[in-house]
Amino acid sequence: MHELKALQDVQRKEEYLNLVRSFPGYAAVFFPPCPSDWHNNGYVIVSVSFNCLTLQACSSNGTPNGDAVEFAWSDIVSCAVSGEGVFSFEFGASSCKSTQIKVYSQFGHYLCSCFQRVNEERSAVGAIVNLLTNLEWKPRKRIAAFQDGRERIKDSSRNDRPANESAVS
C-alpha cells in the first residue's frame, strides 16, 4: 500500500499503472457466491478476466474451499442463459469431450455479457496480432526534398518528380 501512495504523483502515472496491473484480480469481474453444479453441487465464486474464467469453490457465505480453477478462453466452447436465468458454459480441450457447467446466479445475463465482451476483445486483439504478423508493408513512394526546399515524390515505378506536379502517362 505504501508503494501505491508513493507512485500517485502524476509524473509517475505509468509506474503506478504497471504496478496496479500486476495485482491479482486487476480488471476482472467477480460475482457473488452462487450455487453451481460444479464441485459437488456446491457454491462458487465466478470471476471473468481477459486471460481466463475462474471458478473458486466456496461455502454459501463465500469462504473459499480449496484452489481456484482457471479455464482458458480457448477451451470454452459456448455459453448461454436459460429462460430461468441460469448461466451455463461448455468447455473442453481439443483432445477431451466437452463438459457443461451451470451457475445459478441472479447475474446470469450480465455474466453472459461479460463472456461475449471478452470474446469480442480477444478476437479484436487476435485480428490485430495477425494483421501485424502477416503485414508486408512495402512503401512505394517516399517524399524527399530538393536542395532548394521543394519536395519531390520518389516513386519506384516512375521517375522522380516535384510533389506538386502530376505525372503524365
N, C-alpha and C positions, 0 to 999 in steps of 0.2 A: 504494500500500500504506500509506503514511504517513497518507493521508486516512482510510482504514478504521480504523486504530488510534485516530485522534482521535475518531471517532464511536462507539466501542464503549461509551461510557457509557450507562447505562440511560435517562437523560433524553433522549438523542439517538437513541433507537431508530428513530424514524420517518425521520429523516435518513439513518441507516445503511441501512435497508431500501430507501429510494428510490435511494440510490447503487448498492447491490448489484444491484437490479433493472435498472439501466441497463447492466450488464456484458453483453457478447456471450456467449450461451450460458446465461444465467441461466434456470433452470427448464426446461432442455432435457435430454433423454436422448440421450447419444451412444453409438453402438455401435462395436465394434472394426472395423477394416478387414476387408472380406469381398468375395469375388468377386461380380460382378453382370453382367447382360447389357447394362447401360447403359454408355455411354462406351467404346466399342470393346472390350467384354467384359473390362474391367479391374476393378480394385478400387475400392471406395467406402467412405467413412465416412458412415453414416446418422445424422442427428440429428432428433429429433422434439420439437417445442415446441408451445405453444398457438397460435402465429402461423403456423407453416408446417412442412413437411417439407423437410429439406435433404439433398442428396447432394453430397458432396465427392469428386471423383475423386482417387485416391491410388495410391501404389505398394503392394506387398504388405506393406511394413513400416509403412505409414501416413503416409508423406511426401506432403503434398498436391501434386497436379498440376493447376494451373490454378485457376479460380474455382469456388466452390460454386454450385450451382443450387438455388434455393428453389422449392418447389411450394406454391401456395396451397391451403389445405384445400378451398376452394370448387371447385377444379379436379380434386380427387381423386374419382374415381367409385366405386372399391371397393378392397378389399384382401382377401387370403386367404393361407392357409398350406396348402401341398400335403401329402400324406401323407409325403413325404420331408423335410418341414420347410423347404421353400423358400418364402420370403415373396415375394409379388408384390402390386403395386398398379397400378391402372389410372387414368390421368389424361387429361384433355383439356378444354381451354377450350370453352365452349359453341359457339364457331364452328369448332372443329377436331375431327378424328377422334380418338377416344381411343387411347392407347398404353399397353401393359403393360410394366412393368419388373420384373425378377426379381432378388432379392437372396438369395444363397446363404450364409445365416448360421446358426450354431447357435442364435441367439437369435430365430429366426423367429416363434415363438409369442409371445414377450414383445413383439416389435416390433408384432405384430398387436394385442396387448392395449393397447399404448400408443396405437395408431391409434384403437381403439374408445373408450378413455378420453377422448382429446382430442375425439373426435366427440361424446361424451356431454356433456362440459363446454361445448363450443361451442354445442350445442343448448340446453343449460340457460341459458347466457348470452343466447343469441338469444331464447329464450322470455321471459326477464326483461325484456330491452330492448323486445321487442314489447309485453309487458304494460304496462310503464311508458309507452311511447309512446302506446298506444291507450287508456290508462286515463282514464275520465271520472268521476272521483270527485267526487260532489256530496253533501256531508253533509246529511242531512235533519234531524238532531237535534243540538243542542248543549246543553251544560249551562251554565246561568248561575246566579248566586247572588242570592237576595233580600237586601234590606238587613239583615234580621235574621240572616243567615248560612245560612239553609236554601237548599238547591239546588233548582232547577227545571229542567225539560227544555223547551227551546224547540223546538217541532216545527212545521214549515212547514204540515203538513196538519191540525193541531189547535190548540186554544187552549193557552196556557201552563198548566202545572200543576206542583205540587210533585213532586219526583223520587220521593218515597216513596208517592205516590198513583197508583193505576192509573186509566187512562182508562176511562170508561164510555161505550159506544157507544149 
